[in-house]
Amino acid sequence: MQAFRNCSFLLTIAVASLAGLALFVRAPAAKAQDATPTPQPHGNANCLMCHADPDFTGNLPDGETVSLHVDPGTYYRSVHADAGLECLACHANQKDYPHRSSQLTCLECHAELGGDPQTTYQPLSVMLAYADSRAITIEANESCRACHAEKFEEAVDSAHARVLAGGNREAPLCVDCHGSHDITPPDEPRARISQTCAKCHQAVYTTYRTSIHGMALETESNPDVPTCVDCHGVHSVRGPRDPAFRNDTIAICGGCHGDKARMDKYGISTEVFETYLDDFHGRTVNFFRRETTNIASNKATCFDCHGIHNIRSPEDPLSTVYPTNLQRTCQQCHADATIAFPQAWLSHYSPTWERTPVLFIVNTFYQIMIPTLILGFVGYIGLDARRRIVHHHQSHNTSIDEEEYDDDTEESGD
Amino acid sequence: MTQKSPATNAHIATALKPSVHPMPARRTRRPKRISRREAQEAAARIQTGLDGKRIFLRFTLGQRIEHQLLIVSFTILAVTGLPQRFANTAIGALALQLLGGIETARQIHHLFAAVFIIESIYHVGLFMYNLVVHGRWGAIWPNLDDMRHFIQMLRLNFGLSKEHLQFGRYTFEEKMEYWALVWGGVVMIATGFIQWFPMFITRWLPGAVIPIARAFHGWEAILAVLAILTWHAYHAVFKHFNKSIFTGYMTEEEMREEHPAELEYLERAAAIHNRHAMPPSPVVQQPSFAPKGDRRLVEQSPSTPTSTSQGGAPPISTPTLATETLSETD
């Protein structure tokens, strides 16, 4: 009997230690063993057992503490939840438990498995095996590539990626703009786009909000005005000092301002684009744009006159192209521009009889004169050539036998 | 022989200011008055070619160089300018690309604009010099004969006449060409200058002149190029390749065909010259024939008033330029 008891005691220890060992080796398997209504092996429920805890924190070697809490409600409202993605779809490398040498073991919670039965609930706090919190984000960000490879690759070439490669780890990653567990469509409402950029580019955003585009976006959620990404690009965002960006400005602005359907809504003429392109500045910049060489034109492009983020209606006295501000605007490039110089610019108007009569007359004059004159020339030449050909023909055919053509064929007789 | 009294006074007036081709249009019927200097110059223009035939100097070396400068500058200006005007078209952009970019094209354009301007200034300067110093107007001015020739040419080309046109030194077609170039040159230089130095210009003129200059420059360029490609190409190249602008000379056949009145004038003037020239002398420094009497010889009217001015030493070289005894003069 005693021997049996001893035996059973030993057996208990053996079973317990085996179970404990098994848990260390393969925790999910151990879980699957004892949970009766078996949940999905790696289902969200398992993760949320811990991560739903609002007080769940992780400690980093540098002393920083980060929340490891995920609000299930937030997650289930995200687009990824709609798509049926589970935690492990992104956090694939957290499949094993305990995750990556964190010090937490099952026994800390599950006293019935041999832990201290007196354990009371304490906020979970684990030591994390990352250098700092940013390292977690950077690692997690890689998982976006699996599904969003195309967008991800675009971002790899972006100005933001260059900043990251340059050593600034605060450069935005996918999740910095899109969020992580709370991913929802980034442009609902549209103003959200600019607000997202504003997280870093606050000064630009402040200026942008006062511009004609920004005001329309913020106040009426206007679908036609550009947000940050409409000009700068989204994932492949280029640096604004990129030469190609400067040359492409005309296509960026022209994309909307040359679009009659869009401009008609606001009573804006699409001639602004055409007249610019036909001008000295426009022809030059457009040529540089056509060229794929990475050289920026130094001729004025849209924003050199109209401003960039501070762009305003030309009727706004604060606009850089308001008549009284024009000379100063021209002087940015043409340092010795006189007060008369800005008149050289026709304010994006095509020449008309009412507005610019002299120019209109000149154009009309040449449009009539050139065809008339050249057609006259061609007609005259045609007649002259016909006579000479006929004459030449006749003289060759007749000069031998018909002497009466002598006076006509004087020169061919020599 | 018989003098028409009102005309004579005019002739006296012009006689005092001798000229090769006086500016006022004259009636064709009257034989042209030929001064001694004109006679000498005409004789000098009749020379002997390598094949022993007579050739006629049509363009001096200076004129030929001017034309070559024009060919080069005009062509390069057109080639670098038109693509700028049509920079937004695919072909314009391609041309600019081949030129090394729009900025390079602009620099080449400016460089040859300078060549064109300098050539134009030289041309006008030379004209002023000839007018002021020698009293020569040149033969390029339009006159009533040109209008007659134009009508005759139309009649000929419409088959209403078979009369061979008696063109003089310049046909009306050539005169049109020349004056079109003058007009175009003035327009292009003025409007090009405005665009080249807009800051400078707007110190005195309103800015509105700049777009106007742009419009003029662009349109006039098209007109000029088209005119050269039609009018000038036909008359100078395709109708009959007129090499005289390069060689300087025309053959007798060419003269008879294209400038019969000029040929007739040259022969007549040379005859006058030969008649009055001393026979060729071995002594080179012998003073030339002394035009003690009148400075101006009129073939059929010996009653031309004699000029009392400068009986001294007219700057005329040894008159050994008669047709038969031709020596190298150029």
Interface residues (C-beta under 8 A of the other chain):
Chain A: L277 D278 F280 G282 R283 T284 N286 F287 F288 R290 E291 H334 D336 A337 T338 A340 F341 P342 Q343 A344 W345 L346 P351 T356 V358 L359 V362 N363 Y366 Q367 M369 I370 L373 I374 F377 V378 Y380 I381 L383 D384 A385 R386 R387 R388 D408 E410 E411 D414
Chain B: Q84 A87 N88 A93 L96 Q97 G101 I102 E103 M153 L156 N157 F158 G159 K162 H164 Q195 P198 M199 T202 R203 L205 P206 G207 A208 V209 I210 P211 I212 R214 A215 F216 W219 E220 I222 L223 L226 A227 T230 W231 Y234 F238 K239 E253 R256 E257
